[in-house]
């Protein structure tokens, strides 16, 4: 099995060496070169054809954002992972890099008190990202002048079976190592696999005394080869509408959210909550960017914020967002409870609380992401009578989270990213009659 070939770019020799050590300490990862600025990085990418680039944001000559833009203009879609300073300025620059086509980011270990601690933090953050973006079972593009491989790698292993837009890991615990950060949709995907048949939603036993309506096709029904129109997918009958939209995302989430949220109408008649796997500071900048793009009001959630129509609240880094009843209304509650799937905020926490508070009025949407966070929460949403949409494999950077939901038979529909906002808007135009039914 071929190793993952990585180019490391940083103007700081100390950090460059730490990144190299973090990568080479893992089996199956090979550092094929280094560069000290963006100009040299572009040259080395074109010369070495690495599988992935780890790049600093702030560099002389040409910074990381500029280097990503040059690579994308030249048609080079190699995944680029930025190493970002966890400050407001650094987070803002990170959002710009993701918009330019970077695949992901990891924070610099600025709070480390020793070189050993810094190395450990880089390994924990970086290695899961590298392995998610570049499955080792996929063939590598040869470097300039290199001979073509004599045979193709085996494409029948778990990576090939579950690979997403940029190479997805098999949904499940193996993809949950570390806290996933955000990746840009459609840019990091150097390898794509055919889209498999979508499993028919299975029957989910209800834990509620008042179960919701029957969900989707009956168990055992054959999936339709033709995809229905987005407007027809979320509804399960006249008069059924969500009272809350809950979005979960991770790997590739910032750009997926940007596309989805920008397409939602200003008059959306329900509140929206978002959990994106990101550390503190970065979620605040993510909310600010979404607010600039969206017709809705978007901001980072604060404890006790009311959930009102036309407003979207983003879970802050290092805090779970839970949905709670407050009289006749809903509020966002922030907690420091233990991480779930190594993540805080976690999508499962948000969805489980939403199912408990809103019942069949929940419309859950799971976007691109590494791991399986959201699968258990979607099971609770389905038990309560709510509905679930997931992003499809072809438009996901990593089809871990949405793939886990779909593979468990919990998705009412598996849609391309561009179809999700119209599906949500269409569902929300229906009059609310069953919202709250089945709440525990």
C-alpha positions as CSV (number, residue, x, y, z in Angstrom):
1,X,0.0,0.0,0.0
2,X,1.4,3.4,-1.0
3,X,2.1,6.0,1.7
4,X,0.4,9.3,1.7
5,X,2.9,11.8,0.2
6,X,2.8,15.2,1.9
7,X,4.5,18.5,1.2
8,X,5.1,20.8,4.3
9,X,5.2,24.5,3.8
10,X,6.1,27.0,6.5
11,X,8.5,30.0,6.8
12,X,9.3,29.0,10.4
13,X,11.9,26.3,10.5
14,X,10.8,25.3,14.0
15,X,7.2,24.8,13.1
16,X,8.1,23.2,9.8
17,X,10.2,20.6,11.6
18,X,7.4,20.0,14.2
19,X,4.9,19.3,11.4
20,X,7.4,17.0,9.6
21,X,7.9,15.1,12.9
22,X,4.2,14.8,13.5
23,X,3.6,13.4,10.1
24,X,6.5,11.0,9.9
25,X,5.8,9.5,13.3
26,X,2.7,7.9,11.8
27,X,2.7,4.7,9.6
28,X,1.7,5.3,6.0
29,X,2.7,9.0,5.8
30,X,5.7,10.2,3.9
31,X,7.0,13.8,3.8
32,X,8.3,14.2,0.2
33,X,9.4,17.8,0.5
34,X,9.3,21.1,2.3
35,X,9.0,24.8,1.2
36,X,9.5,28.1,3.0
37,X,7.0,30.3,1.2
38,X,4.0,30.2,-1.1
39,X,6.0,30.7,-4.3
40,X,8.3,27.8,-3.5
41,X,5.2,25.8,-2.5
42,X,3.5,26.2,-5.9
43,X,6.7,25.1,-7.6
44,X,7.1,22.1,-5.4
45,X,3.5,21.0,-5.7
46,X,3.8,21.0,-9.5
47,X,7.2,19.2,-9.4
48,X,6.4,16.6,-6.7
49,X,2.7,16.0,-7.2
50,X,2.1,15.3,-3.5
51,X,-1.2,13.8,-2.3
52,X,-1.7,16.6,0.2
53,X,-0.1,19.9,1.3
54,X,0.2,21.2,4.9
55,X,0.7,25.0,4.6
56,X,1.1,28.0,6.9
57,X,-1.2,30.9,6.4
58,X,1.3,33.8,7.0
59,X,4.4,33.6,4.9
60,X,6.6,36.1,2.9
61,X,6.6,36.4,-0.9
62,X,3.2,34.7,-1.2
63,X,1.0,33.8,1.8
64,X,-1.0,30.6,2.1
65,X,-4.2,32.1,0.8
66,X,-2.4,33.4,-2.3
67,X,-0.7,30.0,-2.9
68,X,-4.0,28.2,-2.7
69,X,-5.5,30.6,-5.2
70,X,-2.6,30.1,-7.6
71,X,-2.9,26.3,-7.4
72,X,-6.6,26.4,-8.0
73,X,-6.2,28.7,-11.0
74,X,-3.8,26.2,-12.5
75,X,-6.3,23.5,-12.1
76,X,-4.4,21.7,-9.3
77,X,-6.9,20.3,-6.8
78,X,-4.5,18.8,-4.3
79,X,-6.0,19.0,-0.8
80,X,-4.4,21.8,1.2
81,X,-4.6,21.9,5.0
82,X,-3.8,25.3,6.5
83,X,-2.0,25.7,9.9
84,X,-3.8,28.6,11.5
85,X,-3.2,30.9,14.5
86,X,-6.2,30.7,16.9
87,X,-6.9,34.4,17.0
88,X,-9.6,36.5,15.4
89,X,-7.2,37.6,12.6
90,X,-6.0,34.1,12.1
91,X,-9.5,32.7,12.1
92,X,-10.7,35.3,9.6
93,X,-7.7,34.5,7.3
94,X,-8.6,30.8,7.7
95,X,-12.1,31.5,6.4
96,X,-10.6,33.3,3.4
97,X,-8.3,30.3,2.8
98,X,-11.2,27.9,2.9
99,X,-13.2,30.1,0.5
100,X,-10.2,30.2,-1.8
101,X,-10.1,26.4,-2.0
102,X,-8.2,25.1,1.0
103,X,-9.5,21.7,2.2
104,X,-9.1,22.1,5.9
105,X,-7.2,23.7,8.8
106,X,-5.6,22.8,12.1
107,X,-4.7,25.3,14.8
108,X,-1.1,26.1,15.7
109,X,-0.2,24.6,19.1
110,X,0.3,28.1,20.6
111,X,-0.7,27.0,24.1
112,X,1.8,24.2,24.3
113,X,4.3,24.6,27.1
114,X,6.9,22.3,25.6
115,X,8.1,21.0,22.2
116,X,6.8,17.5,23.2
117,X,3.3,18.9,24.0
118,X,3.3,20.9,20.7
119,X,4.2,17.8,18.8
120,X,1.5,15.8,20.5
121,X,-1.2,18.4,19.7
122,X,-0.1,18.6,16.0
123,X,-0.3,14.8,15.7
124,X,-3.7,14.6,17.3
125,X,-5.2,17.4,15.1
126,X,-3.4,16.7,11.8
127,X,-3.2,13.0,11.3
128,X,-6.9,12.3,11.3
129,X,-7.4,15.1,8.7
130,X,-4.6,13.7,6.5
131,X,-6.0,10.2,6.5
132,X,-9.6,11.4,5.9
133,X,-8.6,13.5,2.9
134,X,-6.3,10.9,1.2
135,X,-7.4,7.3,1.5
136,X,-4.3,5.1,1.1
137,X,-6.0,2.6,-1.2
138,X,-6.4,5.2,-4.0
139,X,-3.8,5.5,-6.7
140,X,-1.4,8.5,-6.6
141,X,-0.6,10.9,-9.4
142,X,3.0,10.4,-10.4
143,X,5.4,13.3,-10.0
144,X,6.8,15.0,-13.1
145,X,9.1,12.7,-14.9
146,X,8.4,9.7,-12.6
147,X,7.6,6.3,-14.2
148,X,4.0,5.2,-14.1
149,X,3.2,2.5,-11.5
150,X,3.3,-1.1,-12.9
151,X,0.0,-2.0,-11.3
152,X,-2.9,-0.2,-9.7
153,X,-3.5,-0.4,-6.0
154,X,-6.4,-2.5,-4.7
155,X,-9.6,-0.5,-5.0
156,X,-11.7,-3.1,-3.1
157,X,-10.8,-2.2,0.5
158,X,-12.9,-0.1,2.9
159,X,-11.4,3.2,1.8
160,X,-12.5,2.6,-1.8
161,X,-15.9,1.4,-0.7
162,X,-16.6,4.5,1.4
163,X,-14.6,7.2,-0.3
164,X,-16.2,10.6,-0.7
165,X,-15.4,13.7,-2.7
166,X,-11.9,14.0,-1.2
167,X,-11.7,10.4,0.0
168,X,-13.9,9.5,2.8
169,X,-13.1,7.1,5.6
170,X,-15.4,4.2,6.4
171,X,-18.2,5.7,8.5
172,X,-17.8,4.7,12.1
173,X,-15.5,4.9,15.0
174,X,-12.3,4.9,12.9
175,X,-13.2,8.2,11.5
176,X,-13.8,9.8,14.8
177,X,-10.2,10.1,15.9
178,X,-9.5,13.7,16.9
179,X,-11.7,16.7,16.6
180,X,-12.6,17.3,13.0
181,X,-12.2,20.8,11.6
182,X,-13.9,22.4,8.6
183,X,-13.0,21.7,5.0
184,X,-14.0,23.6,1.8
185,X,-16.5,21.8,-0.4
186,X,-15.4,20.7,-3.9
187,X,-11.8,21.9,-3.8
188,X,-9.9,19.3,-1.9
189,X,-11.5,16.4,-3.8
190,X,-8.8,15.0,-6.0
191,X,-10.3,11.5,-5.9
192,X,-14.0,10.8,-6.5
193,X,-15.9,7.5,-6.5
194,X,-19.1,6.5,-8.1
195,X,-22.2,7.2,-6.1
196,X,-23.7,3.9,-4.7
197,X,-27.4,3.1,-4.3
198,X,-28.9,4.9,-1.4
199,X,-30.3,2.6,1.3
200,X,-34.0,2.7,2.0
201,X,-34.8,4.3,5.4
202,X,-35.3,1.6,7.9
203,X,-38.0,1.5,10.5
204,X,-36.8,3.0,13.7
205,X,-38.6,1.9,16.9
206,X,-40.1,4.8,18.7
207,X,-39.4,5.6,22.3
208,X,-42.3,8.0,22.4
209,X,-45.8,7.3,23.6
210,X,-47.1,9.2,20.5
211,X,-45.0,8.0,17.5
212,X,-44.8,10.2,14.4
213,X,-46.0,9.3,11.0
214,X,-44.5,6.5,8.9
215,X,-41.1,7.6,7.5
216,X,-40.4,7.3,3.9
217,X,-40.8,4.1,1.9
218,X,-41.8,0.9,3.8
219,X,-38.9,-1.3,5.0
220,X,-37.6,-3.5,2.2
221,X,-38.9,-1.3,-0.6
222,X,-36.6,-0.9,-3.6
223,X,-35.1,2.5,-3.9
224,X,-36.1,4.5,-6.9
225,X,-33.5,4.9,-9.6
226,X,-34.7,8.4,-10.4
227,X,-34.2,11.2,-7.9
228,X,-37.4,13.0,-7.0
229,X,-37.5,16.8,-7.2
230,X,-36.1,18.5,-4.1
231,X,-39.5,20.0,-3.2
232,X,-41.1,16.6,-3.0
233,X,-38.5,14.9,-0.9
234,X,-38.8,16.3,2.7
235,X,-42.6,16.2,3.0
236,X,-44.4,13.1,4.2
237,X,-48.0,14.3,3.8
238,X,-50.2,17.4,3.7
239,X,-49.8,19.7,6.5
240,X,-46.5,18.4,7.9
241,X,-43.8,20.9,8.4
242,X,-40.6,21.3,10.5
243,X,-40.6,23.7,13.4
244,X,-36.8,23.7,13.6
245,X,-34.0,23.0,11.2
246,X,-30.9,21.5,12.8
247,X,-27.7,21.4,10.6
248,X,-24.6,19.3,11.5
249,X,-21.3,19.4,9.6
250,X,-17.6,18.9,10.0
251,X,-15.0,18.2,7.3
252,X,-15.9,20.5,4.5
253,X,-18.6,22.1,6.5
254,X,-17.7,25.8,6.3
255,X,-18.0,26.0,2.5
256,X,-21.0,23.6,2.4
257,X,-22.7,25.8,5.0
258,X,-21.8,28.9,3.0
259,X,-23.5,27.5,-0.1
260,X,-26.5,26.2,1.8
261,X,-27.2,29.1,4.0
262,X,-26.7,31.7,1.2
263,X,-29.5,29.9,-0.7
264,X,-32.1,29.9,2.2
265,X,-34.8,32.6,1.9
266,X,-35.0,35.6,4.2
267,X,-38.5,34.6,5.2
268,X,-37.7,31.1,6.4
269,X,-40.5,30.6,9.0
270,X,-38.5,28.4,11.4
271,X,-35.3,28.9,13.4
272,X,-32.1,27.2,12.4
273,X,-29.3,25.8,14.6
274,X,-25.9,24.7,13.4
275,X,-23.2,22.5,14.9
276,X,-19.9,22.6,13.0
277,X,-16.8,20.9,14.4
278,X,-14.5,23.9,15.1
279,X,-12.5,25.2,18.0
280,X,-13.3,28.5,19.8
281,X,-12.7,31.8,17.9
282,X,-13.1,30.0,14.5
283,X,-16.8,29.5,15.1
284,X,-17.3,33.2,15.7
285,X,-15.6,34.0,12.4
286,X,-17.6,31.3,10.7
287,X,-20.9,32.9,12.0
288,X,-19.7,36.3,10.9
289,X,-18.9,35.0,7.4
290,X,-22.3,33.2,7.1
291,X,-24.1,36.4,8.2
292,X,-22.5,38.3,5.4
293,X,-23.6,35.7,2.9
294,X,-27.1,34.9,4.2
295,X,-30.5,36.6,4.0
296,X,-31.1,35.2,7.5
297,X,-29.6,36.7,10.6
298,X,-26.6,34.5,11.6
299,X,-24.5,34.7,14.8
300,X,-22.7,32.6,17.3
301,X,-25.1,31.3,19.9
302,X,-25.1,32.5,23.5
303,X,-26.6,30.7,26.4
304,X,-30.3,31.3,26.6
305,X,-30.7,32.8,23.1
306,X,-34.3,32.4,21.9
307,X,-34.7,30.3,18.7
308,X,-36.9,32.5,16.4
309,X,-37.8,32.2,12.7
310,X,-35.3,33.8,10.4
311,X,-32.4,33.4,12.8
312,X,-29.5,31.0,12.5
313,X,-27.4,30.2,15.6
314,X,-24.0,28.6,15.3
315,X,-22.7,26.5,18.3
316,X,-19.6,28.1,19.7
317,X,-16.3,26.1,19.8
318,X,-15.8,24.0,22.9
319,X,-19.5,24.2,23.9
320,X,-22.4,21.8,23.1
321,X,-25.5,23.5,21.8
322,X,-28.8,22.0,23.2
323,X,-32.3,22.9,22.3
324,X,-34.7,23.4,25.2
325,X,-38.3,24.3,25.8
326,X,-38.9,27.6,27.5
327,X,-42.6,28.0,27.9
328,X,-44.1,28.0,24.4
329,X,-40.8,28.8,22.8
330,X,-37.4,27.3,22.3
331,X,-34.0,28.4,23.5
332,X,-30.4,27.5,22.9
333,X,-28.5,26.1,26.0
334,X,-24.8,25.9,26.0
335,X,-23.0,23.3,28.1
336,X,-19.5,22.1,28.8
337,X,-20.5,18.5,29.1
338,X,-17.9,15.9,28.0
339,X,-17.1,15.6,24.3
340,X,-19.0,13.2,22.2
341,X,-17.1,11.4,19.4
342,X,-14.1,13.5,20.7
343,X,-16.1,16.6,19.6
344,X,-17.5,19.6,21.5
345,X,-19.7,20.8,20.1
346,X,-21.2,17.6,18.9
347,X,-24.0,17.1,16.4
348,X,-25.4,14.1,18.3
349,X,-25.9,16.3,21.4
350,X,-27.8,19.0,19.4
351,X,-30.0,16.5,17.5
352,X,-30.9,14.5,20.6
353,X,-32.0,17.6,22.5
354,X,-33.9,18.9,19.5
355,X,-35.8,15.6,19.1
356,X,-36.7,15.7,22.8
357,X,-37.8,19.3,22.7
358,X,-39.5,19.5,19.3
359,X,-40.4,15.9,18.4
360,X,-41.7,15.5,14.9
361,X,-41.0,19.1,14.2
362,X,-37.3,18.6,13.7
363,X,-35.8,18.6,10.2
364,X,-32.2,17.3,10.6
365,X,-29.6,18.0,7.9
366,X,-26.2,16.2,8.0
367,X,-23.5,17.7,5.7
368,X,-20.0,16.6,4.8
369,X,-17.8,15.5,7.7
370,X,-15.3,13.0,9.1
371,X,-16.5,10.3,11.5
372,X,-20.1,9.3,12.5
373,X,-21.2,12.2,14.7
374,X,-24.9,12.8,14.0
375,X,-25.9,9.2,13.3
376,X,-27.2,8.5,16.8
377,X,-28.9,11.9,17.0
378,X,-30.6,11.2,13.6
379,X,-31.9,8.0,15.1
380,X,-33.6,10.0,17.9
381,X,-35.0,12.4,15.4
382,X,-36.5,9.6,13.4
383,X,-37.9,7.9,16.6
384,X,-39.6,11.2,17.4
385,X,-41.2,11.5,14.0
386,X,-38.8,14.1,12.5
387,X,-37.1,13.9,9.1
388,X,-33.5,13.6,8.0
389,X,-31.7,14.9,4.9
390,X,-28.0,14.2,4.2
391,X,-25.6,15.4,1.7
392,X,-24.6,12.9,-1.0
393,X,-21.2,11.3,-1.5
394,X,-20.4,13.1,-4.8
395,X,-20.6,16.6,-3.3
396,X,-19.1,15.8,0.1
397,X,-15.5,16.4,0.9
398,X,-15.6,13.4,3.2
399,X,-18.7,11.2,3.3
400,X,-18.2,10.0,6.8
401,X,-21.0,11.7,8.8
402,X,-23.7,11.7,6.1
403,X,-22.5,8.3,5.0
404,X,-23.0,6.9,8.5
405,X,-26.5,8.2,8.6
406,X,-27.4,6.9,5.1
407,X,-25.8,3.5,5.7
408,X,-27.9,3.2,8.9
409,X,-31.0,3.7,6.9
410,X,-31.9,6.9,8.7
411,X,-32.0,9.4,5.8
412,X,-35.3,10.3,4.2
413,X,-33.3,11.7,1.3
414,X,-29.7,11.8,0.2
415,X,-29.2,15.0,-1.9
416,X,-26.5,16.9,-3.7
417,X,-25.5,20.0,-1.8
418,X,-27.2,22.4,-4.3
419,X,-30.6,20.6,-3.7
420,X,-30.6,20.8,0.1
421,X,-31.6,24.5,0.5
422,X,-34.5,24.2,-1.9
423,X,-35.6,21.1,-0.1
424,X,-35.5,22.8,3.3
425,X,-37.3,25.9,2.0
426,X,-40.0,23.8,0.4
427,X,-40.6,21.7,3.5
428,X,-40.8,24.9,5.7
429,X,-43.5,26.4,3.4
430,X,-46.0,23.7,4.5
431,X,-48.3,24.7,7.4
432,X,-47.2,23.5,10.8
433,X,-49.7,21.0,12.1
434,X,-47.6,18.2,13.6
435,X,-44.7,20.1,15.1
436,X,-43.9,18.9,18.6
437,X,-45.8,15.6,18.2
438,X,-43.9,12.7,19.6
439,X,-41.7,14.9,21.9
440,X,-40.3,13.0,24.8
